[in-house]
Amino acid sequence: MRQEYRQGAGWGQRRTRAGLALLIVLAAVATTGSEGSQDSSREFRGACYCRAQRELMCTANVTARECDLRSREALCDDWYWKERLPCWNWGYGG
């Protein structure tokens, strides 16, 4: 009879451990998914200035990461990002 009791206790412990492991995995997945979506919403947006072929261009409402990516793709000679500011044309044109 003792042997049957031990086998039953072992099965219960395995189920408990499996349940805890599953709970930990689900908690890790849930926090990882929400973190990624919150990172992009926490970033400041601003103006991305790109100088290419002596012409200065501006793209409004982008993050610093987006500005860096766009500037590389556009092969800018020089670029910079102004946090929380709109594009400014220094009074030249509209």
N, C-alpha and C positions, 0 to 999 in steps of 0.2 A: 504494500500500500504506500509506503514511503516513496518508492520509486515512481509511482504514478503521480504523486504530488509534486515531485521534483520536475518531472517532465512538463507538467502543467504550468509550473512557475516559470520555467525556462521559456516557454512559448509566450507567456504574458510579458516577460521582460523584453523579448525580441519585438513584440508588437509595439510596446511602449517606445523602445529605441527607434524603431522604424517610423513611428508617428512623430517623434521629436525631430528626427532627421528631415522628414518631409516638411514639417513646419518651419524649420530653419531655412531650407531651400526656398520655400515659398516666400518667406519674409525677405530673403536676399534678392529674389527676383522682383518683388514688388517695390522695394526701395530703389533698386537700380533703374527700373523703368521710369519712375517719377522724377528721379534726379536729372536724367538727361533732358527731359522736356523742360524742367525748371531752369536749367543752366542758360538756355538760349533766351528765355524770357527775362532773366536777371541782367543780361548784358545791356549796357547803354548803347543807344543809337546816336549817330551823328553824321557828319559830312565827310566824305572820302574825296580828297583832292588828288588828282593824278596829273603829272606833267609828262607829256610825251610829244616829241618833235616840237619842242618850244611852245606847246599849247597846253594851257591849264584847264582841266575838265573837273567837274564835281558831280558826285552821285550822292543824293541825299538819303537819309534815313537808313543807314546800314551800320552794322556792328563793326568793331575793329577787325575781327576775324574775316568778315565778308569783304571788308575793304582790302585787306592784305591779299586775299584770294583774287579779287577782281583786278588789282593792280599787277599781280604777277601774270594773269592771263592777258591783260592789255599791254604788257611789256612796257610799263611806265618807267621813265628815267628816274623819276623822283615821285614819292607819294607820301601823304600824311593824312591822318584822321583826326578830326576835331570832335571831341566828345560833346554830345547834347547840343550841337549847333547845327543850324541849317546851312545850306550852301550859300556862299556870299560872293557876289560878282564885283565887288569894289566899285560899284556905280557905273561899270562899263556895259551898256546895253541893258536889256530887259531881264 
